[in-house]
Amino acid sequence: MSLIAGVVLSLMCFAFIFWPERNPFVQADKTRVDYLRERRDAIYENLRDLNFEYLAGKYPEDDYAEQRAGLEDEAAKVIGEMEGLEARGMRRGR
């Protein structure tokens, strides 16, 4: 009798854990603009970190200027693409 109860309890636990409905980890689909916003935020964070490390004396001025220029160029490309996508989305929404 206890063997049957143990098997039933195990099956119920297994079903409860792996039941496909009500999965809280389902992620919404991201648009290109959402991806670009995340990328922009990451670039800004990298710029802040780079500035902090430069002020702490970890980077020579030449390396700092080169890395900063690269990050700023990348940020400009991302922001430009975001603005283009958002402008096209507004025109379609009219």
C-alpha positions as CSV (number, residue, x, y, z in Angstrom):
1,M,0.0,0.0,0.0
2,S,2.8,2.4,0.9
3,L,4.5,1.5,-2.4
4,I,1.4,2.6,-4.4
5,A,1.1,5.8,-2.4
6,G,4.8,6.6,-3.0
7,V,4.5,6.0,-6.8
8,V,1.3,8.1,-7.0
9,L,3.0,10.9,-5.0
10,S,6.1,10.7,-7.2
11,L,3.9,10.9,-10.4
12,M,2.0,13.9,-9.0
13,C,5.2,15.7,-8.1
14,F,6.6,15.0,-11.5
15,A,3.4,16.2,-13.2
16,F,3.4,19.4,-11.1
17,I,7.0,20.3,-11.8
18,F,7.0,19.6,-15.5
19,W,3.4,20.6,-16.5
20,P,3.8,22.7,-19.7
21,E,1.1,25.2,-18.9
22,R,1.7,28.1,-16.5
23,N,5.4,28.2,-17.3
24,P,6.6,31.4,-15.7
25,F,9.8,31.4,-17.7
26,V,8.2,31.9,-21.1
27,Q,9.9,34.9,-22.7
28,A,8.1,37.4,-24.9
29,D,9.5,37.9,-28.4
30,K,11.8,40.8,-28.7
31,T,11.7,43.2,-31.5
32,R,14.8,44.6,-33.2
33,V,14.2,47.9,-31.3
34,D,14.2,46.1,-28.0
35,Y,17.5,44.4,-28.9
36,L,19.0,47.7,-29.9
37,R,17.9,49.3,-26.6
38,E,19.6,46.6,-24.7
39,R,22.7,47.0,-26.8
40,R,22.7,50.8,-26.3
41,D,22.4,50.3,-22.5
42,A,25.3,47.9,-22.6
43,I,27.5,50.3,-24.6
44,Y,26.7,53.1,-22.1
45,E,27.6,50.9,-19.2
46,N,30.9,50.0,-21.0
47,L,31.6,53.7,-21.5
48,R,31.0,54.4,-17.8
49,D,33.3,51.5,-16.8
50,L,35.9,52.7,-19.2
51,N,35.8,56.2,-17.8
52,F,36.0,55.0,-14.3
53,E,39.0,52.7,-15.0
54,Y,40.7,55.5,-16.9
55,L,40.2,57.9,-13.9
56,A,41.6,55.1,-11.6
57,G,44.7,55.1,-13.7
58,K,44.3,51.6,-15.3
59,Y,44.4,52.8,-18.9
60,P,46.9,55.0,-20.7
61,E,45.4,58.0,-22.4
62,D,46.0,56.7,-26.0
63,D,44.2,53.4,-25.3
64,Y,41.4,55.2,-23.5
65,A,40.8,57.6,-26.4
66,E,40.8,54.7,-28.9
67,Q,38.4,52.6,-26.9
68,R,36.1,55.5,-26.2
69,A,36.0,56.5,-29.8
70,G,35.1,52.9,-30.8
71,L,32.3,52.7,-28.2
72,E,30.9,56.1,-29.2
73,D,30.9,55.1,-32.9
74,E,29.1,51.9,-32.0
75,A,26.6,53.8,-29.9
76,A,25.9,56.2,-32.7
77,K,25.2,53.4,-35.1
78,V,22.9,51.7,-32.7
79,I,21.0,54.9,-31.9
80,G,20.8,55.8,-35.6
81,E,19.3,52.4,-36.4
82,M,16.9,52.7,-33.5
83,E,15.7,56.1,-34.7
84,G,15.2,54.8,-38.2
85,L,13.2,51.8,-37.1
86,E,11.1,54.0,-34.7
87,A,10.4,56.5,-37.5
88,R,9.3,53.8,-39.9
89,G,7.1,52.4,-37.2
90,M,5.4,55.8,-36.6
91,R,4.8,56.3,-40.3
92,R,3.1,52.9,-40.5
93,G,1.0,53.6,-37.5
94,R,-0.6,56.6,-39.0
